[in-house]
Each structure stands twice: as structure tokens, then as C-alpha cells.
Amino acid sequence: MIRTLHLRNLVVAVFVAAGGAISGMAVAHANPFGAQSDLVAVTGEGAGKVVVSPTAADGHGSFNARVMVNIRQTTPNTTFTVTRTTDPVPDGVCTGTAFGAVAALRTSAGGAGAVEFERTGPLLQFDLLVRVVGEDGTVLQSSCMTITAK
């Protein structure tokens, strides 16, 4: 009986260790609850965040999401254009190069601003890269996010 317990404990320990090794591997997958990324300065100064929250507003079979962009510590009283590019291959590597404008915001005297908007489209899963471009040349960019429709 004692030998059986030790063998069972060994099997459990090996199983747990193997599971931990597998779960520790980096795997790119889409989060059905949305995605978010910090915005970092590519040129100029500033920082921020973009949050993409898919909704089921249009039902299944189409993409609908609320998008929130906020920026801070950047040029005061400046208009920024929110642009994005998509990649139809949802692998966590953004290869799109054609950025299109989707919204605009104006920073306050303190250099902060925010905008929230809705996006719809035919893609159900894709990679997304967001850039926020100021009229002064400042560029804030997100990391590549994999987005999945609800």
C-alpha cells in the first residue's frame, strides 16, 4: 500500500510538472472578451491605451466592437487622428501596412484626450494595429492585437 501511494504521488507530480511546462509556453490566441494595448511613442512624446471590446450587437456572423482610445503626456491642444490597419491572418503578427482613419480627438491644455467609437465589419477574427497620429507629427502605436468577434 505504501509503495502504491509513492508511485501515485510520483505520477501526479510528473503530470503536474508536464502540465506546468505546457501551460507556460507562449501561445498566441484571441481573447473573446476583447483586447487592449498600451500606446507608446514612436515619434514625439506621449503614452496611452487602446481597448477593443467586441459586442454581440449585430448578432453572430459579423464583427461589432466598442473601441476606446485615451492618450496622455503629449502635445496640448492638438488634434490626433486614430488610424488602424488589419491583417486577416489572426496569428499575432500584424503585417498590414495600409492605415485608415477611424476617429479623431483633441488633447486638452494638459496634453490628454480620449475618444470612444464603434466599429463593424465582415472579418470575424483578425490582427489589429492602431496608430494615433498628431498634427504635430507625434505617433503613438499599439502592439499587435488579435481580435475575435462575439
C-alpha positions as CSV (number, residue, x, y, z in Angstrom):
1,M,0.0,0.0,0.0
2,I,2.8,2.4,0.8
3,R,4.5,1.7,-2.5
4,T,1.3,2.4,-4.3
5,L,1.0,5.8,-2.7
6,H,4.5,6.8,-3.6
7,L,4.0,5.7,-7.2
8,R,0.7,7.5,-7.3
9,N,2.4,10.7,-5.9
10,L,5.2,10.4,-8.5
11,V,2.7,10.1,-11.3
12,V,0.8,13.1,-10.1
13,A,4.0,15.1,-9.7
14,V,5.1,14.3,-13.2
15,F,1.7,15.1,-14.6
16,V,1.6,18.5,-12.8
17,A,5.1,19.3,-13.9
18,A,4.4,18.5,-17.5
19,G,1.2,20.5,-17.4
20,G,3.0,23.5,-15.9
21,A,5.6,23.3,-18.7
22,I,2.9,23.1,-21.4
23,S,0.9,26.0,-19.8
24,G,4.0,28.1,-19.6
25,M,4.5,28.0,-23.3
26,A,3.7,31.2,-25.2
27,V,0.7,30.6,-27.4
28,A,-1.0,33.3,-29.4
29,H,-4.7,33.2,-29.2
30,A,-7.6,35.6,-29.4
31,N,-9.5,36.7,-26.3
32,P,-13.2,36.6,-26.9
33,F,-13.6,39.3,-24.3
34,G,-11.6,41.8,-26.2
35,A,-8.1,43.1,-26.4
36,Q,-6.1,46.1,-25.1
37,S,-2.7,47.5,-25.7
38,D,-0.6,50.4,-24.4
39,L,0.1,53.1,-26.9
40,V,3.8,54.0,-27.0
41,A,5.5,56.9,-28.7
42,V,7.2,56.1,-32.0
43,T,7.9,59.8,-32.6
44,G,7.2,62.7,-30.3
45,E,6.1,62.2,-26.7
46,G,3.1,60.6,-25.0
47,A,1.5,57.4,-24.0
48,G,-1.9,55.9,-23.8
49,K,-4.1,52.8,-24.1
50,V,-6.5,51.3,-26.7
51,V,-9.2,48.9,-25.6
52,V,-11.3,46.9,-28.2
53,S,-14.4,45.3,-26.7
54,P,-16.4,43.1,-29.2
55,T,-20.1,43.1,-28.7
56,A,-22.9,40.9,-30.0
57,A,-24.9,43.9,-31.2
58,D,-25.1,42.6,-34.8
59,G,-25.6,39.0,-33.8
60,H,-23.4,36.2,-34.8
61,G,-21.7,36.3,-38.2
62,S,-20.4,39.8,-38.2
63,F,-18.0,42.0,-36.2
64,N,-19.1,44.8,-33.9
65,A,-17.0,46.4,-31.2
66,R,-16.7,49.4,-29.0
67,V,-13.2,51.0,-29.2
68,M,-11.8,53.3,-26.5
69,V,-8.6,55.3,-27.1
70,N,-7.0,57.5,-24.5
71,I,-3.7,59.4,-24.6
72,R,-1.8,61.5,-22.1
73,Q,1.5,63.3,-21.6
74,T,1.5,64.5,-25.2
75,T,1.2,67.8,-27.1
76,P,-1.5,70.1,-25.6
77,N,-4.4,71.5,-27.7
78,T,-3.5,69.2,-30.7
79,T,-5.8,67.1,-33.0
80,F,-4.9,63.5,-33.2
81,T,-6.2,61.0,-35.8
82,V,-6.8,57.4,-34.7
83,T,-5.8,55.1,-37.6
84,R,-5.7,51.3,-37.9
85,T,-4.6,48.5,-40.1
86,T,-5.9,45.0,-40.1
87,D,-4.4,41.7,-41.1
88,P,-6.8,38.9,-42.0
89,V,-4.5,36.2,-40.7
90,P,-5.0,36.1,-36.9
91,D,-1.6,34.9,-35.8
92,G,-0.5,37.8,-33.6
93,V,1.8,39.2,-36.3
94,C,0.5,42.4,-37.8
95,T,1.6,42.6,-41.5
96,G,-0.9,45.2,-42.7
97,T,0.6,48.5,-43.9
98,A,-2.4,50.5,-45.1
99,F,-3.6,52.6,-42.2
100,G,-7.1,54.2,-42.4
101,A,-8.5,56.9,-40.2
102,V,-11.3,55.8,-37.9
103,A,-11.7,58.6,-35.4
104,A,-10.2,61.9,-34.1
105,L,-9.6,63.5,-30.8
106,R,-8.3,66.8,-29.5
107,T,-6.0,67.0,-26.5
108,S,-6.7,69.3,-23.5
109,A,-4.4,72.0,-22.3
110,G,-2.8,69.3,-20.1
111,G,-2.0,67.1,-23.1
112,A,-4.6,64.4,-22.6
113,G,-7.5,63.2,-24.7
114,A,-9.9,60.3,-25.3
115,V,-12.4,59.1,-27.8
116,E,-14.8,56.1,-27.9
117,F,-16.4,54.8,-31.1
118,E,-18.0,51.7,-32.7
119,R,-16.5,49.6,-35.5
120,T,-18.2,47.0,-37.6
121,G,-17.0,44.8,-40.4
122,P,-17.1,41.4,-42.1
123,L,-14.0,39.8,-40.5
124,L,-14.7,37.6,-37.5
125,Q,-11.1,37.2,-36.4
126,F,-8.1,39.4,-37.4
127,D,-5.0,41.1,-36.2
128,L,-5.2,44.8,-35.5
129,L,-2.5,47.6,-35.1
130,V,-3.6,51.1,-34.0
131,R,-1.7,54.3,-34.5
132,V,-2.7,57.7,-33.1
133,V,-1.1,60.5,-35.2
134,G,-0.9,64.1,-34.1
135,E,-1.0,67.1,-36.4
136,D,2.4,67.9,-34.8
137,G,3.9,64.6,-36.1
138,T,3.6,62.7,-32.9
139,V,2.9,59.0,-33.4
140,L,1.7,56.7,-30.7
141,Q,1.4,53.0,-31.6
142,S,-0.2,49.9,-30.1
143,S,1.2,46.4,-30.1
144,C,-0.4,43.8,-32.5
145,M,-3.7,42.6,-31.1
146,T,-5.7,39.5,-32.2
147,I,-9.4,40.4,-32.2
148,T,-12.3,37.9,-32.3
149,A,-16.0,38.7,-32.9
150,K,-18.5,37.6,-30.3
